[in-house]
Amino acid sequence: MTSLKDELAAIRRGAEGDGTKPGRIPPDALKVMHRVTADQRASGFRARMPAVGGPAPAFELPNQDGAAVSSAALLGRGPLVVSFFRGGW
C-alpha cells in the first residue's frame, strides 16, 4: 500500500514535473506558487497557528445565504469541524 506521503509526492511530480518531463503547471505559474509558499513560510505563520488538537480562535463567517454564523453558536449545538478550501471561486 502506498503511503499518503508517496501519493502526494507523485501528485506533485505530475503537477510540477520531475526534471525529465514538464508538469501540468506552466513554469511561470509554478514560479509564482513557489514564491508565495516561500513568502508564507518566511512570515512565521506556523508559530502563530493553534496546535493540532488545540482550541481555534472564535470566528464569525457568512453562511451560504450570507447570514453571519458564529463558531460559538455552532459549538453550542455540538462538535464543530472546519475545512479550508483553497481556490478562487
N, C-alpha and C positions, 0 to 999 in steps of 0.2 A: 504494500500500500504506500502511495506517495504521501509525503508529509505536506502540510499546508505551506511550509517554507519553500519546498521544492516546487509546488504548484504555482505559488506567487512568483518565484524566480522565472519559471517558464513563461508565464503571462508577461512579465517584464521584458524578457528577451524578445518575445513576439512583438511587443509594442515598440521597444527601443532599438531592436536589432542586437546582433550578437558579435559584431566585428567582422563577420564573414558575409552577412547579408543585412540590408536595411530593415528596419521595423516598420510598423504601420504608422507611426507618428512622424510627421515631416521634421527634418532636422532643425528648422527654425523654431518650431513649436516646442521641440524637445529642449532646446537651449533655454527657452523661457521657463518651462516647467522645472528644470534643474536649478535655474537661478532663483525662482520663487521658493523652492524647497530649501535651498541654502540660506536664503533670507529668513525664512521661518525658523530654521534651526538656530541661526545667529541671534534671533530676537530673544531667546531664552524662554520661550513659551512653555517648554516642558517643565521647568522649575515652578511655574505658576499653575500647572494643571493639578486638579484633585487627584489623589492617589487612587489606584484601582480599588474598588470596593468602598472608597471613602464617600463622604457626602458631596453632592454637587451644589453649587450656589443656587439660590432661589431664582426663578425667572418667570417672565410672563411673555407669551407669544400669541400671535393670531392663529386661530384655527382655520379650517378650510372655508369657513363662512366669513372670516375676517373678525370674528369676536375674540376678545382677549381672554386667554385661559392661563391661569397661574399654576405653577408646579405645586404650590401649597394646596390648592383646591383639588388637583388630581391626586396628590398623595393622601388627601383626606378620604378618598374613595378606595384606596388600596395601593399596591406596589406600582411603581412608575418605571417604564423603560423608555429611554431616549435614544433615538437613532439619528445619526448625522449623515446626510447625503450630500455629496459634492457634485455640483453641477450648476449650470447657468440656465435654468428653465426660464 
